């Protein structure tokens, strides 16, 4: 019986990178599809690390390749270009022996049906080995290359955070930790920690999130104690602050706008002992299935529907809300460490459109809030245009909106602007912005 041909992990990594860079698909869609081909966990992990790393360091790797190739690659040869970048990444950042990184990467050219590529890839990678230090030193003189971020984003962050921009860029290139949120409607954090310890799983209580647990190493969360019973969810500690800030109470009528996949929806319910009347709204109807699955697994109940938050006439029944959580569509520049393709998919032009959308949703939802009610504006962005400047603009427009100061042991606030900003990497958290508003009676 003939054996099936082994899957080449580097070729799979190349195809995933091309789908993201050339076709513009998101990594969160493409990566699981590519990794599903592997039955061997080590091969799967190697491929995942190779893809994430090459996309994370794309700008720096491109600059290095430019030094080595005097002529730019033609658009039709982007497969060869990306293959060179995959090889450079292995040499610079992975434990793969240099000779293996070169030879195994060169061998992928057989699958490209471009015979000339073998000598080119081999020559470029071997030249890099000879001149590695000198080339890296020259490339790293430019911050956009050193930290591997688009120039427009580096410029924006330098202006916004003159004391923090390098820390932010560095944090964006780190691997994000796996953080869980204990379902306190089911169990206490202390009890969950004890069950993890009994199962031999190393974990720490998160110092800034009352329900947060940091796992010390990546694992299959479906195999953890109480997963099937709804004992916990996966959620970054920065995102966990939303429900804690809104402080949901039993019987309160709460709108979670832009809700899928439901992490904040379920947290609101957990903190209210599943007694708040939460209405979860999501513009993309296909994402509601995931929200429903999360509610079911956690044994929680909420009403949910598809709808555009900026057009309440299409979904609102006329009953005012006690509280509104607006986790607004944004640039996602605070979660680049989890989604490195954001660097290359997001453009400076996108920000202006996002700011317009955010303001439209704010203006549409504010009339739905009871006098004395509270609206929490949240983004996973670190750009002032979407955050402090957005909120200042709204407050200037809406006289009944008053800022509720956020007293917290996380994030930074600026004396002359509303809200509180968590920067990427702070206590292991994602970058997140929050601003709490109260409607004057």
Secondary structure, DSSP 8 states (H G I E B T S, - for coil): --------HHHHHHHHHHHHHTT---HHHHHHHHHTT--SHHHHHHHHHHHHHHHHTHHHHHHHHHHH-SS---GGGHHHHHHHHHHHHHHHHSSS-HHHHHHHHHHGGGGGT-TTHHHHHHHHHHHHHHHHHHHHHHHTTSHHHHTT--HHHHHHHHHH-TTTHHHHHHHHTS---EEEEE-TTT--HHHHHHHHHHTT--EEE-TT-TTEEEESS---GGGSTTTTTT-EEE--HHHHHHHHHHT--TT-EEEEES-TT-HHHHHHHHHTTT-SEEEEEES-GGGHHHHHHHHHHTT---EEEE--TT-GGGT--S--EEEEEEE-----TT-TTT-TTHHHH--HHHHHHHHHHHHHHHHHHHTTEEEEEEEEEEES---TTTTHHHHHHHHHH-TTEEEE----SSSB--TTS-SEEE-TTGGG---EEEEEEEE--
